Amino acid sequence: MAFSSDQIAELDLLLLFPDTSHMQGLKIHHDADPAKIAAAQRLFGKGVTTQIDGGYLTELGHDLAKHVNILQSALAK
């Protein structure tokens, strides 16, 4: 089963979160790309982030971001 375009947008957004600190987050502004805004809202709805417009990663979010970074690094070779 292939990733949907919504899932890819969510994965791309997870890659934008800083991976060096649990104390850093993202703010998706109201004038951002609509696909990013929607992805941020879906990630919040799934319990991955703390705010509907980004915020910080939850524990689930940190786990997912770690795996997304590993996957992206492996496929970039």
URRA-V336603 format. One record per pair of residues at least 12 apart in sequence whose ideal C-beta (glycine too) atoms are under 10 Angstrom apart, sorted by sequence separation. I is the first residue (numbers start at 0). J is the second residue. If there is no record, write none. Layout:
# URRA-V336603
i: [I	I]
j: [J	J]
This chain:
# URRA-V336603
i: [13	15	27	39	40	42	45	46	47	48	12	26	27	39	40	46	47	25	39	42	43	45	46	47	12	27	36	38	39	42	45	47	36	47	35	36	42	43	47	35	42	45	15	27	31	42	12	31	11	12	25	27	29	8	11	12	15	24	26	27	28	8	9	12	13	24	25	27	28	8	9	12	16	24	26	27	7	8	11	12	25	26	27	8	9	10	25	26	5	8	9	12	13	24	25	4	8	9	12	24	25	7	8	16	24	25	5	6	9	16	23	24	5	8	9	22	23	4	8	13	21	6	12	13	20	21	5	9	12	24	16	21	9	15	16	17	18	16	17	21	16	21	12	13	18	16	16	18	13	16	17	18	13	16	15	18	13	14	18	13	16	12	13	16	10	13	14	9	10	13	14	12	13	10	11	14	10	14	9	13	10	11	10]
j: [25	27	39	51	52	54	57	58	59	60	25	39	40	52	53	59	60	39	53	56	57	59	60	61	27	42	51	53	54	57	60	62	52	63	52	53	59	60	64	53	60	63	35	48	52	63	34	53	34	35	48	50	52	32	35	36	39	48	50	51	52	33	34	37	38	49	50	52	53	34	35	38	42	50	52	53	34	35	38	39	52	53	54	36	37	38	53	54	34	37	38	41	42	53	54	34	38	39	42	54	55	38	39	47	55	56	37	38	41	48	55	56	38	41	42	55	56	38	42	47	55	41	47	48	55	56	41	45	48	60	53	58	47	53	54	55	56	55	56	60	56	61	53	56	61	60	61	64	60	63	64	65	61	64	64	67	63	64	68	64	67	64	65	68	63	66	67	63	64	67	68	67	68	66	67	70	67	71	67	71	70	71	71]
